[in-house]
Amino acid sequence: MHNQVLTDKTYQNFEEQYKEFSQATTLTKPEKARRLMGQIDLLIDNPEGLEFVYQHIAELTDAGIFEGSAWADPSKLVAGLVNGTLKSGHPNSTIEILSELRLLAMAKDEIQNNRLGSGDAENYIQEVIVANLEFVFNEPLEETRLVMGEHELKKVHTLFKFISEKTALNNVKEKLVEELTLICEQRPVVTEKQRKIIALIKEKIDLDPKNELDAKLLRFQRSIYRPTLRTLNKDFREYGLSLNKLTKSQLKEECKEMSRVMLSFGLVSQYHAVLVLFLTGQDHKELVPLCLGLSEAGTARWKEFQEFIANLILKTIHPYNAQCIYGLAKMLESGIFSREAVRSGLANMLAIKIHPEVEERILKSTRTPHEKVNALQYLMGALFRVLGQPLGIGQGNNPTCQSARGISMWSQHAPAKLIHMVQTAATHNDLTFRFEAQEIKSSEVGLGLVQNLDHNLDAVSVTLVPMLDKIYNEMMLRASGRGEDPHKWVNPALYGQWIQIGFASAYDYLSNAIVDFDGFIRVFYAMAHPSYNGGHRLIYPNPVGIFITSAKGDMLGFHAVSLLRVDLDLKGIYRAYFLNPNNEGRQDWGQGIKPSVFGNGEVYGESSLPLYEFAARIYAFHYNNLEAAGKMKNVPAKEVKQIEKLAKESWGRAYTWIERKKSW
């Protein structure tokens, strides 16, 4: 086994370990295999190392690397188990990766196996890819982030990038349709994931418009690559030139078709940017509402603030910054432009000079920034998206759910405050907050929860989150040691006056136990459940702390969400509708508790669960302590016991439970 270009010590060590393993006796083979696997683990977290191992997978197989393990017989492997094994860490994740490389080699007839043909191997690899899209697109779920280290995530992402590039995906169309539908229904601010899936389909799958599944995939594909008939076989520059030749009637039809496609999936094409800019610059401004797909109310706002918004369009929108058009349309629909403070804030933003470090973060988050789009345009575009889609904000691969939740709340209820915060942070690379009459300046406090920011965020988030994270962490430090959850003081200080002063926590810091869970749930229902709170609706998002649990219901950690509303669904069941800022509202929390994002009355960006299932995962929330006390007795004991049973049999196994009554 020799490769002329190998100079790295890791590769040389691999050669030596492989030689020792292949020559080992039955007695010494297990120990030699363990050492060889350790060397492989070091190689496979980068593309070159993985390619090297793949080139030698046949020899490793022949030498017996899988013998005596659960991977010995490839015909008995189950694609659905791969995800869990990859999350379990080395050495299991390493041999699982080797197993995928072996199956890939079998699919390509580079390894023969009398129990599994190349076609079956190909099907297996396809199933594994679709069941692990979080790794293909490097967007791990919350549970995954909590259980996998940086090295493990890197090597698994490297594997899936490698095998997806070498595999046909014809047999997984149904799964891809479902995946795209459910991502788009959440209308995320960052659209990289669905764009990558669509690009993968375009590159890897031949689609037949007569086939029902293919037709659905083609609709997604066309939303980006060919949104209207007139864009066929033209790049966006050629399309722009062709617009001059259209009559007013033809332009109207073009606007209708373009906006219909955008509103279907929340995805915007480069062609749409060209059309909007043409209409705005060529004095066809009366067609802009049609091009944005606006309702009568949105159109009225466009007419009222036409010159102001036209100026924003011409200074912000570009074919390489097109996605912000959807956010702009949603801003017009919501009426946010009617606020003088918002218009003043956006006008001020156009004149700022961005701090070099912030500019670097913004351009890094853009993945492939274009030379004709500057950092301020990207930031303005992201502001449109965040202000227009407050429930589409995500935290990326960062432990910053608190910051994402804050940006979402301000964009809904204090948009001018958010714009001013962005202006300050972008200009000075600094922010100040007040906590208990003392100033906290992000540049003068210690590190936050994030050491290496994942830049797969919108430009507003990469501008604010590094500072918000440090300020939040400093507030938590100052509020700790008081015998209660620091969030009691930190949430109102961080988020603002919308947060109720009353605070309920199931967890007791002094006893390290769950205390008076019965009373805790009664307070929650007295605050949130319309049947027991006098029919009141929630007015502002409520910052709620939840226990993250695995698909087996095991306790994994803590997470911040916003409870937005409690309403009856179509089946007459009260559901909690909430913002989960972890980029993906669908998980399996165990015990059959699976938040949905579509089909149960959710508006774009919401996750939802039956209220009792949501209650079974919460540990802290805010409430009006003047109102809740008199309503707690209304809550039936049977309902409380149902929730308590779910809690005790999942995350509750990690705690001692004490019945002592609290004075809520």
C-alpha positions in Angstrom: 0.0 0.0 0.0 1.9 3.1 -1.1 1.1 6.6 -2.3 3.9 8.7 -3.7 2.4 12.1 -2.5 2.1 11.0 1.1 4.3 13.1 3.3 2.1 13.7 6.3 3.0 11.7 9.4 -0.6 10.6 9.8 -0.5 8.9 6.4 2.8 7.2 7.3 1.4 6.0 10.6 -1.6 4.6 8.8 0.7 2.6 6.5 2.5 1.1 9.5 -0.7 0.4 11.4 -2.3 -1.3 8.4 0.8 -3.5 7.8 0.8 -4.6 11.5 -2.9 -5.3 11.4 -2.8 -7.3 8.1 0.0 -9.4 9.5 -1.4 -9.9 13.0 -2.2 -13.2 14.5 -5.7 -14.0 15.8 -4.6 -13.2 19.3 -3.2 -9.7 18.5 -5.6 -8.7 15.8 -8.2 -7.0 18.0 -5.5 -4.7 19.5 -4.0 -3.9 16.1 -7.5 -3.2 14.7 -8.1 -0.7 17.6 -4.9 1.2 16.8 -5.6 1.2 13.1 -9.1 2.5 13.7 -7.6 5.3 15.8 -5.4 6.3 12.8 -8.3 6.1 10.4 -10.3 8.4 12.7 -7.6 11.0 12.3 -7.6 10.8 8.5 -11.3 10.9 7.7 -12.3 14.4 8.9 -11.0 16.0 5.7 -11.7 15.2 2.1 -8.2 14.2 1.1 -7.9 11.7 4.0 -11.3 10.3 3.3 -10.5 9.8 -0.4 -7.3 8.1 0.6 -9.2 5.7 2.9 -11.8 5.0 0.2 -9.0 4.1 -2.2 -7.9 1.4 0.2 -11.3 0.2 1.5 -11.1 -3.0 -0.6 -7.8 -3.9 1.1 -9.1 -3.0 4.5 -12.1 -5.2 3.9 -10.0 -8.1 2.7 -7.7 -7.7 5.7 -10.7 -8.3 8.0 -11.4 -4.8 9.4 -15.1 -5.7 9.8 -14.6 -9.3 11.0 -16.3 -10.1 14.4 -18.2 -6.8 14.4 -21.9 -5.9 13.8 -20.8 -4.7 10.3 -19.4 -8.1 9.2 -22.3 -8.9 6.9 -23.3 -5.9 4.7 -26.5 -7.6 3.6 -27.8 -7.4 7.3 -27.2 -3.7 7.7 -30.1 -1.3 8.4 -29.9 2.2 6.9 -32.1 3.6 9.7 -29.6 2.8 12.4 -26.7 4.7 10.7 -27.6 8.1 12.2 -27.5 6.8 15.8 -24.2 5.0 15.3 -22.6 8.1 13.8 -23.7 10.1 16.8 -22.2 7.6 19.3 -18.6 8.6 18.6 -15.4 6.8 17.9 -14.8 3.9 17.5 -18.4 3.1 16.4 -18.7 6.2 14.2 -15.4 5.4 12.5 -16.3 1.8 11.6 -19.7 3.1 10.4 -18.0 5.5 8.1 -15.8 2.6 6.8 -19.0 0.6 6.3 -20.5 3.4 4.1 -17.3 3.6 2.1 -17.4 -0.2 1.6 -21.1 0.0 0.4 -20.2 2.8 -1.9 -17.4 0.7 -3.4 -19.8 -2.3 -3.7 -22.4 0.0 -5.5 -19.7 0.9 -8.0 -18.6 -2.8 -8.4 -15.2 -2.0 -7.0 -15.9 -4.6 -4.3 -17.9 -7.8 -5.0 -20.0 -9.5 -2.3 -22.0 -12.7 -3.0 -24.7 -11.6 -0.4 -25.3 -8.1 -1.7 -25.3 -6.9 -5.3 -24.3 -3.5 -6.6 -28.0 -2.4 -7.1 -28.9 -3.2 -3.5 -25.7 -1.4 -2.2 -26.7 1.6 -4.3 -30.2 1.6 -2.8 -28.8 1.3 0.7 -26.5 4.3 0.2 -29.4 6.4 -1.2 -31.5 5.5 1.9 -28.6 6.5 4.2 -28.2 9.9 2.4 -31.8 10.8 2.7 -32.1 9.8 6.3 -29.1 12.0 7.1 -29.7 15.2 5.3 -28.6 17.1 8.4 -25.1 15.8 7.8 -25.2 16.2 4.0 -25.9 20.0 4.3 -24.0 20.4 7.6 -27.1 21.6 9.5 -27.2 19.3 12.5 -30.3 19.1 14.7 -30.3 20.4 18.3 -30.0 16.8 19.6 -27.0 16.2 17.3 -25.2 19.3 18.4 -25.6 18.3 22.0 -24.1 14.8 21.6 -21.4 15.2 18.9 -18.1 17.0 19.2 -16.6 19.2 16.5 -14.3 16.5 15.2 -17.1 14.0 15.0 -19.4 16.4 13.1 -16.6 17.3 10.7 -15.8 13.7 9.8 -19.5 12.8 9.3 -20.1 15.8 7.2 -17.0 15.0 5.1 -18.4 11.5 4.6 -21.8 12.6 3.4 -20.4 15.2 1.1 -18.2 12.5 -0.4 -20.9 9.8 -0.9 -23.6 12.2 -2.1 -21.2 13.4 -4.9 -20.7 9.8 -6.0 -24.3 8.5 -5.8 -27.4 8.7 -8.0 -30.5 9.8 -6.1 -33.3 8.5 -8.4 -35.0 6.3 -5.7 -35.4 8.9 -3.1 -37.6 11.5 -4.8 -40.5 11.1 -2.4 -38.3 11.8 0.6 -36.8 14.8 -1.1 -40.2 16.2 -1.9 -41.3 15.8 1.7 -38.0 17.3 2.9 -38.2 20.4 0.7 -41.9 20.9 1.5 -41.4 20.9 5.2 -38.3 23.1 5.1 -40.0 25.7 2.8 -43.2 25.6 5.0 -41.0 27.0 7.8 -39.9 29.9 5.6 -36.4 30.2 7.1 -34.6 33.5 6.7 -31.5 31.5 5.6 -32.4 29.5 2.5 -29.1 27.7 1.9 -30.4 24.2 2.8 -33.3 24.0 0.4 -31.2 25.7 -2.3 -28.5 23.0 -1.8 -31.1 20.2 -2.0 -32.6 21.7 -5.2 -29.1 22.1 -6.7 -28.4 18.5 -5.8 -31.6 17.3 -7.6 -30.8 19.4 -10.7 -27.3 17.9 -10.9 -28.1 14.3 -9.9 -31.6 13.4 -11.0 -33.2 13.4 -14.4 -36.8 14.5 -14.0 -39.8 13.6 -16.2 -42.6 16.3 -16.0 -45.2 13.5 -16.6 -44.3 11.8 -13.4 -46.1 13.2 -10.4 -43.2 13.1 -8.0 -40.8 14.5 -10.7 -43.3 17.3 -11.4 -43.2 18.3 -7.7 -39.4 18.4 -7.7 -39.5 20.4 -11.0 -41.7 23.0 -9.3 -39.0 23.5 -6.6 -36.3 23.6 -9.3 -38.0 26.1 -11.5 -38.6 28.4 -8.5 -34.9 29.2 -8.6 -33.7 28.3 -12.1 -36.7 29.1 -14.4 -39.5 30.9 -12.5 -41.4 32.1 -15.6 -41.7 31.0 -19.3 -39.8 34.0 -20.4 -36.7 33.0 -18.4 -36.4 29.7 -20.3 -32.9 29.4 -21.9 -31.8 32.8 -20.7 -29.4 33.9 -17.9 -30.6 36.8 -15.8 -28.6 39.3 -17.9 -30.3 38.2 -21.1 -33.6 38.2 -19.3 -33.1 41.8 -18.2 -32.4 42.9 -21.8 -35.6 41.1 -23.0 -37.8 43.1 -20.6 -37.4 46.3 -22.7 -39.3 44.6 -25.5 -42.4 43.7 -23.4 -45.7 45.5 -23.5 -47.4 46.7 -20.3 -49.8 43.8 -20.5 -46.9 41.3 -21.0 -45.1 42.9 -18.0 -48.2 42.4 -15.9 -48.3 38.7 -16.8 -44.6 38.4 -16.0 -45.1 40.0 -12.6 -48.0 37.7 -11.7 -46.1 34.6 -12.7 -43.0 35.7 -10.9 -44.7 36.5 -7.6 -46.8 33.3 -7.7 -43.7 31.2 -7.8 -42.0 33.2 -5.0 -45.1 32.9 -2.7 -45.3 29.2 -3.3 -42.1 28.3 -1.5 -40.7 31.6 -0.2 -37.7 31.2 -2.5 -36.5 34.1 -4.8 -34.7 33.8 -8.1 -32.1 36.1 -9.6 -34.6 36.8 -12.4 -37.0 38.3 -9.8 -34.4 40.8 -8.7 -33.9 41.8 -12.3 -37.6 42.3 -12.8 -38.1 44.3 -9.6 -35.2 46.6 -10.4 -36.4 47.1 -14.0 -39.9 48.1 -12.9 -38.6 50.4 -10.2 -35.9 52.1 -12.3 -37.9 52.3 -15.6 -40.9 54.1 -14.0 -43.2 51.1 -14.0 -43.6 51.5 -10.2 -47.3 50.8 -10.3 -46.5 47.1 -11.2 -44.2 46.6 -8.2 -47.0 45.4 -5.9 -48.0 42.8 -8.6 -44.4 41.7 -8.8 -44.2 41.3 -5.0 -47.5 39.5 -4.9 -49.0 42.0 -2.5 -52.6 42.0 -1.1 -54.8 45.2 -1.2 -53.4 46.3 2.2 -49.8 45.7 1.0 -50.4 47.6 -2.2 -51.9 50.5 -0.2 -48.8 50.8 1.9 -46.6 50.6 -1.3 -48.5 53.6 -2.7 -48.2 55.5 0.5 -44.4 55.1 0.9 -43.6 54.4 -2.8 -40.6 56.8 -3.2 -39.0 55.7 0.1 -39.3 52.0 -0.6 -38.3 52.4 -4.3 -35.0 54.0 -3.0 -34.5 51.1 -0.6 -35.0 48.7 -3.5 -32.5 50.4 -5.9 -29.9 50.6 -3.1 -30.3 47.1 -1.7 -31.6 44.6 -4.2 -29.3 42.9 -6.7 -29.4 39.5 -8.5 -26.9 38.2 -6.0 -28.9 39.5 -3.1 -32.4 38.5 -4.4 -33.8 36.5 -1.5 -34.5 39.8 0.4 -37.4 40.5 -2.0 -39.6 38.0 -0.1 -38.8 39.8 3.2 -39.6 43.1 1.6 -43.0 41.8 0.4 -43.7 40.5 3.9 -42.7 43.9 5.5 -45.2 45.7 3.2 -47.9 43.2 4.2 -47.3 43.5 7.9 -47.6 47.3 7.9 -44.1 47.9 9.4 -43.4 50.8 7.0 -46.2 52.8 8.6 -44.0 53.3 11.6 -42.0 56.5 11.3 -39.2 55.1 13.6 -38.8 52.2 11.2 -38.5 54.4 8.1 -36.0 56.7 9.9 -34.0 53.7 11.1 -33.8 52.2 7.6 -32.9 55.6 6.1 -30.1 55.9 8.6 -28.8 52.4 7.8 -28.2 53.4 4.2 -25.6 55.9 5.3 -23.5 53.9 7.8 -19.9 52.8 7.4 -19.5 49.2 8.6 -16.8 48.2 11.0 -14.1 46.0 9.2 -14.6 43.1 11.6 -18.4 43.1 11.1 -17.9 43.4 7.4 -15.7 40.3 7.4 -18.4 38.4 9.3 -21.1 39.5 6.9 -19.1 38.5 3.8 -18.2 35.2 5.4 -21.9 34.4 6.1 -22.7 35.1 2.4 -20.6 32.0 1.4 -19.9 33.3 -2.1 -20.1 37.1 -1.9 -20.3 38.9 -5.2 -18.0 41.7 -6.1 -20.9 44.0 -7.1 -22.7 43.5 -3.8 -21.2 45.2 -0.8 -21.5 44.3 2.9 -24.1 47.0 3.6 -26.4 45.7 0.8 -26.1 42.2 2.3 -26.9 43.6 5.7 -29.9 45.7 4.5 -31.2 42.7 2.6 -30.9 40.6 5.7 -32.8 43.3 7.7 -35.6 43.0 5.1 -35.7 39.3 5.6 -35.5 39.4 9.4 -38.1 42.1 9.8 -40.4 40.5 7.2 -40.0 36.9 8.5 -39.5 37.1 12.3 -40.3 33.4 12.8 -37.7 32.4 10.2 -34.7 33.3 12.3 -32.3 30.5 13.3 -29.3 30.1 15.4 -27.2 28.1 12.9 -24.8 25.6 14.5 -24.3 27.8 17.5 -25.5 27.4 21.1 -27.2 30.8 20.8 -30.9 30.1 21.0 -31.3 33.0 23.5 -29.9 35.5 20.9 -31.9 34.1 18.0 -35.1 34.3 20.2 -34.3 37.9 21.0 -33.8 39.0 17.4 -37.1 37.3 16.5 -39.0 39.0 19.4 -37.6 42.5 18.6 -38.4 42.1 14.9 -42.0 41.4 15.8 -42.5 43.9 18.6 -39.7 46.4 18.5 -38.5 46.7 14.9 -37.1 50.2 15.3 -35.1 49.1 18.4 -33.7 46.1 16.4 -32.7 48.4 13.4 -31.0 50.8 15.8 -29.2 47.9 17.5 -28.0 46.6 14.1 -26.8 50.1 13.2 -24.8 50.4 16.5 -23.3 46.9 16.3 -22.4 47.2 12.6 -20.8 50.6 13.0 -18.9 50.0 16.3 -18.7 46.2 16.5 -20.0 46.8 20.1 -23.3 46.9 22.0 -24.3 48.0 25.5 -27.2 46.8 27.6 -28.4 47.8 31.1 -28.6 45.1 33.8 -29.9 46.1 37.2 -28.9 49.8 36.8 -25.4 48.8 35.5 -24.1 49.1 32.0 -22.8 45.9 30.2 -20.6 46.6 27.2 -19.9 43.6 25.0 -16.3 44.6 24.3 -15.5 44.8 28.0 -16.8 41.4 29.2 -15.6 37.9 29.0 -16.4 35.3 26.3 -19.9 34.1 25.6 -21.1 30.6 24.9 -19.7 30.8 21.3 -16.0 30.4 20.8 -16.1 29.8 17.0 -19.1 31.3 15.4 -20.8 29.2 12.7 -21.4 31.8 9.9 -24.3 29.9 8.4 -26.5 32.7 9.6 -28.2 35.8 8.1 -26.1 39.1 8.0 -28.2 40.6 10.9 -27.4 37.6 13.1 -23.7 37.5 12.4 -23.6 41.3 13.2 -25.5 41.0 16.5 -25.0 37.4 17.9 -21.3 37.6 18.9 -22.2 40.6 21.1 -25.6 39.5 22.3 -24.0 36.2 23.3 -21.4 37.9 25.5 -23.9 40.2 27.1 -26.3 37.4 27.8 -23.5 35.3 29.4 -22.4 38.3 31.5 -26.0 38.8 32.7 -26.2 35.1 33.7 -22.9 35.3 35.6 -24.1 38.4 37.5 -27.5 36.8 38.4 -26.1 33.4 39.4 -25.6 32.4 43.0 -29.0 33.7 44.1 -30.6 30.3 44.7 -32.9 30.7 41.7 -32.7 30.3 38.0 -30.8 33.4 36.7 -33.2 33.7 33.7 -35.7 35.2 36.2 -33.7 38.4 36.0 -31.9 38.0 32.7 -34.8 37.5 30.4 -36.6 40.8 31.2 -33.2 42.7 31.0 -32.2 41.1 27.7 -35.5 41.1 25.9 -37.3 44.1 27.3 -40.5 45.3 28.9 -42.6 42.7 27.1 -41.5 40.0 29.5 -43.7 39.4 32.5 -42.1 39.8 35.9 -43.5 36.6 37.4 -41.2 33.6 36.8 -41.9 29.9 37.3 -39.3 27.2 37.4 -39.8 23.5 38.0 -36.2 23.1 38.9 -35.1 24.1 42.4 -31.4 25.3 42.5 -30.9 24.8 46.2 -32.1 21.2 46.3 -31.0 20.2 42.7 -34.5 18.7 42.4 -37.9 19.1 40.7 -40.1 20.8 43.3 -43.9 21.1 43.3 -44.3 20.1 39.6 -48.0 20.0 40.2 -48.1 23.7 41.1 -45.7 24.5 38.2 -48.0 23.0 35.6 -51.1 24.6 37.2 -49.4 28.0 36.9 -48.5 27.3 33.3 -52.1 26.3 32.4 -53.5 29.3 34.3 -51.2 31.5 32.2 -51.5 29.8 28.8 -54.6 27.5 28.5 -57.7 29.4 27.3 -60.0 27.0 29.2 -58.5 27.9 32.5 -57.2 31.5 32.1 -60.5 33.2 31.3 -60.1 32.8 27.5 -57.2 35.1 27.3 -54.7 35.0 24.4 -51.0 35.4 24.7 -50.1 39.0 23.7 -46.2 38.7 23.4 -43.9 35.8 22.9 -43.2 34.1 26.2 -39.5 33.0 26.7 -39.8 29.3 27.7 -37.0 27.0 28.8 -37.4 23.4 27.7 -35.7 20.1 28.3 -34.2 18.7 25.1 -34.8 14.9 25.0 -33.7 12.3 22.6 -36.0 10.0 20.5 -35.9 7.7 23.5 -37.0 10.4 25.8 -33.6 10.7 27.6 -32.5 14.1 29.0 -29.9 15.8 26.7 -29.8 19.4 27.8 -31.7 22.7 27.9 -33.0 24.9 25.1 -34.7 28.3 24.7 -38.0 28.6 22.7 -40.7 31.3 22.5 -44.3 30.3 23.2 -46.3 32.4 20.7 -49.9 31.3 21.1 -52.2 28.6 22.3 -55.1 27.7 20.0 -57.5 25.0 19.0 -56.4 23.0 15.9 -58.7 21.6 13.3 -59.3 18.5 15.4 -60.4 20.6 18.4 -57.2 20.0 20.4 -55.5 22.9 22.2 -52.0 23.2 20.7 -48.9 25.2 21.7 -47.5 27.1 18.8 -43.9 28.1 19.3 -40.7 29.4 17.7 -37.9 26.9 17.9 -34.8 28.9 16.7 -32.7 25.8 16.1 -33.2 25.9 12.3 -35.4 22.9 12.2 -38.7 22.8 14.0 -39.2 19.0 13.5 -37.7 16.6 16.0 -38.5 13.4 17.8 -38.5 14.2 21.5 -39.5 10.6 22.5 -42.7 9.2 23.9 -44.4 9.9 20.5 -43.8 13.7 21.1 -42.9 15.0 17.6 -43.3 18.8 17.0 -44.9 19.5 13.6 -44.3 22.5 11.3 -47.1 22.0 8.8 -50.7 20.7 8.7 -51.8 21.5 12.3 -52.7 25.2 11.9 -49.1 26.5 12.0 -48.3 29.8 10.3 -45.0 29.9 8.5 -42.1 29.5 11.0 -44.1 28.0 13.9 -43.6 24.5 15.4 -46.5 23.1 17.3 -47.5 20.3 19.8 -50.6 19.4 21.7 -50.4 21.7 24.7 -50.0 18.9 27.3 -47.1 17.4 25.3 -45.4 20.8 25.2 -46.0 21.3 28.9 -44.3 17.9 29.6 -41.0 19.3 28.3 -40.9 22.8 29.8 -39.0 23.8 33.0 -39.3 27.6 33.1 -41.5 30.4 31.8 -42.7 33.9 32.7 -46.2 34.9 33.8 -48.3 37.6 35.4 -48.2 36.6 39.1 -51.1 38.9 39.9 -53.4 37.0 37.5 -52.3 33.4 37.8 -52.9 32.8 41.5 -56.7 32.8 41.3 -56.9 30.5 38.3 -54.6 27.7 39.3 -57.5 25.8 41.1 -59.4 25.7 37.8 -56.9 23.2 36.3 -58.1 19.5 36.6 -55.8 17.2 38.5 -56.2 14.5 35.8 -54.6 16.8 33.2 -51.8 17.7 35.5 -51.1 14.0 36.3 -51.0 13.1 32.5 -48.3 15.8 32.0 -46.4 14.7 35.1 -46.3 11.1 34.0 -44.8 12.1 30.6 -42.2 14.3 32.4 -41.2 11.7 35.0 -40.8 9.0 32.5 -38.5 11.1 30.2 -36.2 13.9 31.4 -37.5 13.5 34.9 -35.5 10.3 35.3 -32.4 12.5 35.7 -33.8 14.3 38.8 -35.1 13.8 42.3 -38.7 14.9 42.6 -40.1 16.7 45.8 -43.8 17.3 46.4 -43.2 20.3 48.7 -45.7 23.2 47.8 -44.2 26.5 46.6 -46.0 29.8 47.1 -46.4 30.7 43.4 
